[in-house]
Amino acid sequence: MNRPLTLLAGTVVAAVAVIGSGLSPYDRTTWALEVAPIMVVFPLLWVTRTRCPLTPLLYWLIATHAVVLAVGGAYTYARVPLGFWVAEGFGWQRNPYDKLGHFFQGFVPALAAREILLRGAFVRGRRMLVFIVVCIVLAVSAAYELIEWAAALALGQGADEFLGTQGYQWDTQSDMFLALIGAVAALALLARRQDRQIAEIDATRRP
């Protein structure tokens, strides 16, 4: 698969999602906070595309995660229509789209961390690799919860849409648990496919 073309296509998908979500968001501050990671990550992917290209799998997953963030930013997580449809179907009281976001917060960073660790030969042993990746995901999730806490202190009542707790007292813990589930799912489902694509990249970069 053509990696530059994949990166370009993923960038276009992310750009359309960001622009579309920013046309008339429910809360402009929440939208800005949600799409900020997209605005940082994609320029970084382009800067490193030659020196450290990623697998097509990871490029597409990052683009998919960008769409999830942009949609959450447009509606705020507690108001995404898809979440209401799911909640109605299962008889839930809370909009679960926020949990989908945190699942992706574990799923995508897990494969990103795994790829960096493998490509750089930073970890020996597959079991240790899994352990380190899960630890990194939990650290990322915890850092994000600290960012939410800081936003709540800085913005006061205006942070409610960004936090998306919907009155649930265990929201922070459940967010981190969903990230953990996402990480485990990513490793179980896509590790072998990622290995094959990493091998292809290494083969093309050998002198």
C-alpha positions in Angstrom: 0.0 0.0 0.0 1.3 3.5 -0.9 2.1 5.2 2.4 2.3 8.8 1.1 -1.1 8.3 -0.6 -2.5 6.9 2.6 -1.3 9.8 4.6 -2.7 12.2 2.1 -6.1 10.5 2.1 -6.1 10.4 5.9 -5.2 14.1 6.1 -8.1 15.0 3.7 -10.5 12.9 5.8 -9.3 14.6 9.0 -9.4 18.1 7.4 -13.0 17.6 6.1 -14.0 16.4 9.6 -12.4 19.4 11.3 -13.8 22.0 8.9 -17.2 20.5 8.8 -17.4 20.2 12.6 -16.2 23.9 13.0 -18.9 25.4 10.8 -21.5 25.6 13.5 -20.4 23.8 16.7 -22.6 23.6 19.7 -19.9 25.2 21.9 -16.9 26.8 20.2 -14.6 26.4 23.2 -15.3 22.7 23.4 -14.8 22.3 19.7 -11.4 24.0 19.9 -10.3 21.8 22.8 -11.4 18.6 21.0 -9.8 19.3 17.6 -6.6 20.7 19.0 -4.9 17.3 19.0 -5.7 16.9 15.4 -4.1 20.2 14.5 -0.9 19.1 16.3 -0.7 15.5 15.1 -1.2 15.8 11.4 1.5 18.4 10.8 3.8 16.2 12.8 2.9 13.2 10.6 3.9 15.2 7.5 7.1 16.4 9.0 8.2 12.9 9.9 6.8 11.1 6.8 10.2 10.6 5.3 12.4 10.1 8.3 10.0 7.9 10.2 7.0 6.8 8.0 4.2 5.0 9.8 2.3 2.0 8.6 -0.8 2.6 6.5 -2.8 0.9 9.2 -1.8 3.5 11.7 -2.3 6.4 9.4 -5.9 5.3 8.8 -6.6 4.7 12.5 -5.3 8.2 13.3 -7.6 9.6 10.7 -10.5 7.7 12.1 -9.7 8.9 15.6 -9.7 12.4 14.2 -13.2 12.0 12.9 -14.3 10.8 16.3 -12.8 13.8 18.0 -14.2 16.2 15.4 -17.8 14.9 15.8 -17.5 15.1 19.5 -16.3 18.7 19.2 -19.1 19.6 16.9 -22.0 18.4 19.1 -20.2 17.9 22.4 -20.0 14.3 23.5 -23.2 14.4 25.5 -25.2 15.5 22.4 -23.9 13.4 19.5 -26.9 11.9 17.7 -25.3 8.5 17.2 -24.9 8.3 21.0 -28.6 9.0 21.5 -29.5 6.3 19.0 -27.3 3.7 20.8 -28.6 4.8 24.2 -32.2 4.4 23.0 -31.5 1.0 21.5 -30.0 -0.3 24.7 -32.3 1.5 27.1 -29.4 3.6 28.6 -29.9 7.0 30.2 -26.5 8.5 29.3 -25.2 9.2 25.8 -22.3 6.7 25.4 -20.4 8.6 22.6 -17.9 9.9 25.2 -17.0 6.2 26.0 -16.5 5.5 22.3 -14.0 8.4 22.3 -12.1 7.0 25.3 -12.1 3.6 23.7 -10.4 5.1 20.7 -8.1 7.0 23.1 -6.8 3.5 24.0 -7.1 1.7 20.7 -5.1 4.1 18.5 -2.4 5.2 21.0 -1.7 1.5 21.8 -0.8 0.8 18.1 1.1 4.1 17.8 3.2 3.3 21.0 3.7 -0.3 19.8 4.9 0.8 16.4 7.4 3.3 17.8 8.7 0.8 20.3 9.2 -1.9 17.7 10.7 0.3 15.0 13.1 1.8 17.5 13.9 -1.6 19.1 13.3 -0.1 22.5 11.7 -3.2 24.1 12.8 -6.8 23.9 10.2 -9.6 24.3 6.6 -9.6 23.2 5.2 -9.8 26.7 7.2 -6.8 27.9 6.1 -5.0 24.8 2.4 -5.6 25.6 3.0 -4.5 29.2 4.8 -1.3 28.2 2.2 -0.4 25.6 -0.7 -0.8 28.1 1.2 1.3 30.6 1.7 4.0 28.0 -2.0 4.0 27.2 -3.0 4.3 30.8 -0.5 7.2 31.2 -2.0 8.9 28.2 -5.5 8.4 29.5 -4.5 9.7 33.0 -2.8 12.7 31.4 -6.0 13.5 29.5 -8.1 13.3 32.7 -5.7 15.8 34.3 -6.1 18.1 31.3 -9.9 17.8 31.8 -9.4 18.7 35.5 -7.3 21.7 34.6 -9.9 22.8 32.1 -12.6 22.5 34.7 -10.6 24.7 37.1 -9.8 27.3 34.4 -13.2 27.5 32.7 -15.5 26.7 35.6 -19.0 26.0 34.5 -17.9 26.4 30.9 -16.0 23.1 31.1 -19.1 21.0 31.5 -19.4 20.3 27.8 -15.8 19.4 27.5 -15.8 17.0 30.5 -19.0 15.3 29.3 -19.6 13.6 32.7 -23.4 13.8 32.4 -23.6 13.6 36.2 -21.8 10.3 36.4 -19.6 10.3 39.5 -17.3 7.5 38.2 -16.8 9.1 34.8 -13.0 9.5 35.2 -12.5 5.9 36.2 -14.8 4.5 33.5 -13.0 6.7 30.9 -9.6 5.1 31.8 -11.2 1.6 31.9 -12.5 2.1 28.3 -9.1 3.2 27.2 -7.6 0.1 28.7 -10.2 -2.0 26.9 -9.4 -0.2 23.7 -5.7 -0.9 24.1 -6.2 -4.6 24.7 -8.6 -4.9 21.8 -6.1 -3.2 19.4 -3.3 -5.5 20.5 -5.4 -8.6 20.1 -7.0 -7.7 16.8 -4.3 -5.8 14.8 -0.8 -6.6 16.2 -0.1 -9.2 13.5 -1.3 -7.0 10.7 0.8 -4.2 12.0 3.8 -6.5 12.2 3.5 -7.4 8.5 3.3 -3.7 7.5 6.3 -2.8 9.6 8.2 -5.6 8.0 7.3 -4.2 4.6 8.5 -0.7 5.6 11.8 -2.1 6.9 12.3 -4.1 3.7 11.9 -1.1 1.5 14.3 1.1 3.6 17.2 -1.4 3.7 20.2 -0.2 1.6 
